[in-house]
Amino acid sequence: MSHDHHDNHHEEGGYHATYKGYLIGFILSVVLTAIPFWLVMGKVLPSPRVTAFVILGFAAVQMIVHMVYFLHLNAKVEGGWSLLAMVFTTALVVIMLSGSIWVLYHLNTNMMPSMDPQTMRNMP
């Protein structure tokens, strides 16, 4: 039984990693790390809250760069099931985190006031 040397074991339309793709991903990662570093160290933005939101935005973009260039996650790989699983996982994590933060915030605001030591002495 002979095998053809041109036999391709990859799916049609699958992602083929290249040196150029890894280089682009690396350069984007470095830039997306350097800009927030500069924003913090140079105190460029007016307030720490604005700086935090901008850094979170850069972090989100960098996660996408990593997923595309290093994890090779796109709509063509595995018929789009990998991307669908990632979207579902992201939605689930966002729902769980936002729900947990919401519950903890409301628990904190609705807790009984702390016991004052002066009040404790006067209790029967």
Backbone as a ProteinNet text record, in pm:
[ID]
protein_1_A
[PRIMARY]
MSHDHHDNHHEEGGYHATYKGYLIGFILSVVLTAIPFWLVMGKVLPSPRVTAFVILGFAAVQMIVHMVYFLHLNAKVEGGWSLLAMVFTTALVVIMLSGSIWVLYHLNTNMMPSMDPQTMRNMP
[TERTIARY]
84.1	0	89.3	75.2	159.7	78.3	145.5	79.6	130.8	40.1	77.8	149	259.4	335	259.6	160.6	84.4	-42.6	-52.4	-169.4	-171.3	-279.6	-290.2	-380	-327.1	-403	-481.5	-472.9	-544.1	-683.2	-775.5	-909.2	-901.2	-994.7	-1003.7	-1045.2	-980.1	-1014.3	-958	-878.8	-819.2	-708.6	-671.1	-567.5	-431.1	-343	-205.9	-114.1	-47.7	40	160.6	197.2	314.5	402.9	527.5	621.6	572.7	520.6	471.1	355.3	263.2	151.1	196.8	293.3	346.5	417.8	490.2	562	463.4	356.7	254.5	191.4	157.2	99	192.8	321.4	419.6	431.8	441.1	454.6	330	211.8	89.2	84.7	128.6	129.8	223.4	339.5	435.3	379	318.9	261.7	145	60.5	-55.2	-16.5	107.4	159.2	230.1	304.3	383.5	295.9	187	101.9	39.1	-23.7	-76.3	33.7	150.1	261.9	298.3	306.2	337.1	226.6	100.7	-10.5	-4.1	33.2	41.2	164.8	279.3	404.1	411.8	354.9	358.3	242.2	149.4	29	-35.9	-58	-108.6	-257.2	-334.9	-479.3	-516.5	-631.4	-663.9	-691.4	-746.8	-778.8	-744.6	-723.9	-694.6	-809.5	-932	-1047.8	-1047.8	-1021.2	-1014	-899.1	-786.7	-670.9	-704.5	-774.5	-811.4	-900.6	-998.6	-1087.3	-1013.7	-921	-842.2	-754.1	-693.9	-609.4	-693	-813.9	-902.5	-937.4	-955.8	-980.8	-862.2	-741.2	-621.3	-606	-640.4	-631.3	-727.3	-848.4	-946.2	-896.2	-840.3	-786.4	-669.2	-585.3	-471.5	-516.4	-623.8	-675.5	-721.9	-785.4	-829.6	-709.6	-606.2	-484.1	-424	-417.5	-361.8	-446.5	-578.7	-665.5	-651.8	-637.2	-629.7	-492	-385.8	-251.8	-178.9	-208.6	-135.7	-220.3	-349.2	-436.9	-507.2	-492	-546.9	-697.1	-765.4	-908.8	-979.2	-1050.3	-1130.7	-1250.6	-1335	-1459.7	-1436	-1317	-1290.5	-1241.5	-1175.2	-1117.7	-1229.4	-1224.4	-1320.7	-1464.9	-1485.1	-1619	-1682.9	-1604.6	-1655.8	-1693.1	-1681.6	-1718.9	-1626.4	-1499.2	-1405.7	-1444.5	-1476.4	-1515.3	-1647.3	-1741.3	-1870	-1850.8	-1763.6	-1735.9	-1671.7	-1583.4	-1518.2	-1619.7	-1710.4	-1812.4	-1904.4	-1945.1	-2029.9	-1958.9	-1832.3	-1755.2	-1740.5	-1712.8	-1699.3	-1830.3	-1942	-2072.6	-2100.1	-2069.9	-2091.9	-2006.8	-1880.4	-1791.7	-1839.6	-1882.3	-1931.7	-2057	-2148.5	-2270.7	-2237.4	-2147.9	-2113	-2040.7	-1945.4	-1872.3	-1962.2	-2041	-2127.3	-2232.7	-2287.9	-2384.6	-2323.7	-2203.1	-2136.1	-2106.1	-2058.6	-2028.9	-2157.2	-2265.1	-2393.9	-2444.2	-2438.8	-2484.7	-2399.5	-2269	-2181.5	-2200.2	-2221.5	-2244.3	-2371.8	-2478.6	-2604.9	-2601	-2526.6	-2509.6	-2438.5	-2338.2	-2261.7	-2348	-2429.7	-2510.8	-2629.8	-2675.3	-2792.8	-2758.8	-2632.2	-2592.7	-2634.2	-2646.3	-2677.4	-2560.3	-2590.4	-2479.6	-2386.2	-2262.1	-2165	-2196	-2163.5	-2189.9	-2086.6	-2134.8	-2048.7	-2014.2	-1887.5	-1851.1	-1928.7	-1961.4	-2038.7	-2178.5	-2238.6	-2373	-2370.1	-2262.7	-2252.2	-2248.4	-2186.2	-2177.4	-2315.1	-2401.9	-2533.5	-2636.1	-2599.2	-2695.3	-2715	-2835.8	-2861.3	-2797.3
-116.5	0	123.7	208.2	327.4	450.8	541.8	666.8	777.2	861.4	975.7	1077.8	1131.7	1229.4	1360.1	1382.2	1506.7	1489.2	1376.3	1350.9	1451.4	1526.1	1630.1	1579.8	1577.4	1527.5	1636.8	1759.5	1870.6	1882.9	1937.3	1965.7	2071.9	2068.6	2176.7	2303.1	2413.2	2539.6	2554.7	2460.6	2470.4	2573.6	2613.4	2714.6	2648.6	2706	2656.6	2762.4	2729.4	2823.3	2855.4	2981.8	3025.2	3108.9	3120.7	3204.1	3348.3	3393.7	3530.5	3554.1	3457.1	3470.1	3480.8	3396.7	3403.5	3535.7	3585.2	3712.2	3828.2	3828.2	3932.8	3927.4	3806.9	3791.8	3840.6	3808.4	3851.4	4003.4	4065.3	4211.7	4279.1	4230.3	4287	4270.5	4156.6	4133.2	4230.1	4252.9	4346	4487.7	4529	4663.7	4678.4	4574.1	4580.4	4568.6	4533.4	4534.9	4666	4717	4838.4	4962.9	4971.6	5091.1	5105.3	5001.5	5018.9	5046.5	4984.5	5011.5	5159.4	5215.2	5357.1	5444.1	5404.4	5482.3	5489.4	5380	5377.8	5451.3	5419.5	5479.1	5629.5	5672.4	5813.8	5893.2	5824.5	5888.5	5977.9	5919.9	5993.3	6025.5	5933	5952.4	6025.9	6095.6	6185.9	6119.8	5999.7	5939.1	5790.2	5732.1	5588.6	5502.7	5547.9	5471.6	5463.6	5575.3	5576.2	5487.4	5498.2	5415.4	5267	5230.5	5090	5040	5119.3	5076.8	5066.1	5158	5151.5	5026.6	4995.8	4876.3	4750.2	4747.6	4633	4617.2	4727.8	4722.1	4663.9	4710.3	4654.8	4506.9	4467	4325.4	4241.2	4291.3	4217.7	4201.2	4308.1	4299.6	4202	4203.7	4112.5	3967	3941	3803.5	3757.1	3845.5	3810.2	3782.9	3866.1	3844.5	3708.3	3673.6	3543.4	3428.2	3443	3335.9	3317.3	3426.3	3416.3	3371.5	3436	3411	3294	3263.4	3155.6	3031.2	3048.3	2932.7	2894.8	2979.4	2955	2932.9	3012.7	2999	3092	3033.7	3112.2	3029.9	3085.8	3019.3	2900.8	2889	2780.9	2652.9	2666.5	2550.4	2465.8	2336.2	2238.8	2277.7	2334.1	2370.3	2479.3	2556.8	2665.5	2624.5	2495.9	2449.2	2503.3	2520.7	2575.8	2718.6	2796.4	2934.8	2941.4	2855.9	2852.8	2814.4	2718.5	2678.8	2793.9	2868.1	2982.1	3092.7	3119.2	3221.5	3180.1	3054	3004.4	3014	2974.4	2980.9	3124.5	3215.6	3356.8	3411.2	3379	3425.1	3370.1	3243.5	3181.6	3247.7	3275.1	3339.2	3480.6	3555.6	3691.9	3689.6	3598.1	3587.6	3552	3455.9	3414.2	3524.8	3591.7	3698.1	3816.1	3860.5	3976.4	3941.8	3821.6	3780.1	3773.1	3719.3	3710.6	3849	3938	4074.4	4144.5	4125	4185.7	4134.6	4003.9	3945.8	3995.7	3994.2	4039.1	4186.7	4267.9	4410.8	4430.9	4362.7	4379	4316.9	4210.3	4156	4255.9	4321	4418	4537.4	4586.1	4703.8	4670.9	4547.1	4510.3	4439.8	4433.4	4369.5	4457.7	4393.2	4468.9	4561.8	4676.6	4766.5	4696.7	4733.7	4669.4	4704.9	4613.9	4633.8	4730.5	4833.9	4932.5	4882.7	4888.3	4842.7	4915.3	5044.4	5120	5060.5	5020.9	4962.9	4826.3	4752.1	4617.6	4623.8	4728.1	4739.6	4762.6	4833.7	4867.5	4757.2	4649.2	4540.6	4460.4	4413.7	4337.6	4202.5
0	0	0	-95.8	-104.1	-69.9	-7.4	30.6	-59.2	-99.9	-181.4	-92.8	-140.1	-61.1	-43.6	-125.6	-116.5	-34.7	35.1	118	233.4	243.3	345.3	457.7	579.7	693.5	763.6	714.7	776.3	715.9	794.9	744.7	637.5	547.1	450.1	523	492.9	555.5	694.6	741.2	873.5	875.4	993.7	1008.3	1000	922.1	911	970.7	1079.4	1148.2	1062.3	1061.8	987.7	1078.9	1039.8	1113	1113.4	999.9	988.3	1085.5	1097.9	1190	1334.8	1373.3	1509.9	1534.4	1434.2	1447.5	1463.7	1384.1	1396.5	1535.1	1582.2	1715.3	1824.6	1811.1	1911	1913.8	1796.3	1789.5	1847.6	1811.7	1867.6	2019.6	2069.8	2214.3	2285.7	2227.7	2288.1	2288.5	2177	2169.2	2267.3	2275	2364.4	2512	2539.6	2676.4	2705.4	2607.2	2626.4	2643.5	2568.2	2576.8	2715.7	2772.1	2908.6	3011.9	2993.6	3084.4	3080.3	2960.7	2944.7	3004.6	2984.2	3039.4	3192	3255.6	3401.4	3450.4	3393.6	3442.1	3413.1	3301.1	3265.8	3323.6	3389.1	3444.5	3339	3221.6	3106.6	3119.8	3170.2	3178.8	3307	3306.2	3417.3	3552.6	3551.9	3681.9	3680.4	3798.6	3805.5	3754	3771	3723.5	3570	3503.8	3357.1	3311.4	3379	3345.1	3358.1	3463	3483.3	3370.2	3328.9	3220.7	3087.8	3063.2	2939.8	2939.8	3054.2	3064.1	3046	3101.6	3080.1	2932.1	2862.5	2718.3	2642.8	2676.9	2614.1	2645.7	2767.7	2806.7	2723.8	2701.2	2620.7	2477.1	2420.9	2284.8	2280.3	2383.3	2385.3	2397.5	2471.4	2478.5	2340.7	2266.5	2131.1	2041.1	2051.4	1972	2004.9	2131	2170.8	2117.2	2124.5	2075.1	1923.8	1851.1	1704.8	1658.4	1709.6	1657.1	1722.4	1848.1	1915.1	1937.2	1967.7	1984.5	1854.6	1751.9	1617.8	1622.5	1701.3	1717.3	1619.1	1523.6	1430.7	1387.3	1304.3	1265.2	1171.9	1113.1	1017.3	1084.6	1198.7	1265.1	1325	1301.2	1353.1	1322.2	1206.8	1164.3	1248.9	1319.5	1402.2	1543.5	1576.7	1709.6	1818.3	1788.9	1887.7	1923.5	1821.7	1845.4	1921.7	1886.7	1956	2103	2129.8	2268.2	2345.3	2280.5	2346.2	2376	2283.1	2305.3	2420.6	2423	2530.9	2665.3	2669.7	2793.7	2841.5	2749	2784.3	2840.3	2774.7	2823.7	2962.9	2984.2	3114.7	3223.3	3193.8	3291.4	3322.2	3220.4	3242.9	3330.1	3301.3	3382.1	3526.7	3545.2	3681.5	3757.8	3693.7	3762.4	3794.2	3696.3	3721.8	3826.1	3821.4	3922.5	4061.1	4070.7	4200.6	4256	4172	4217.1	4260.2	4185	4219	4354.2	4374.4	4500.4	4617.1	4602.2	4711.3	4741.9	4638.7	4660.8	4742.4	4703.8	4775.2	4914.5	4931.7	5066.3	5156.1	5102.4	5180.7	5218.3	5125.3	5156.3	5245.3	5243.4	5322.1	5453.3	5487.6	5613.1	5731.2	5845.8	5966.5	5997	6057.8	6093	6191.4	6186.4	6275.3	6420.1	6505	6647.4	6704.8	6764.7	6828	6968.6	7008.3	7143.4	7252.6	7233.1	7332.4	7346.5	7236.4	7237	7304.4	7285.2	7341.4	7495.4	7553.7	7698.5	7761.1	7691.6	7745.4	7724.1	7658.6	7633.5	7761.7	7785.2	7909.5	7909.5
[MASK]
++++++++++++++++++++++++++++++++++++++++++++++++++++++++++++++++++++++++++++++++++++++++++++++++++++++++++++++++++++++++++++

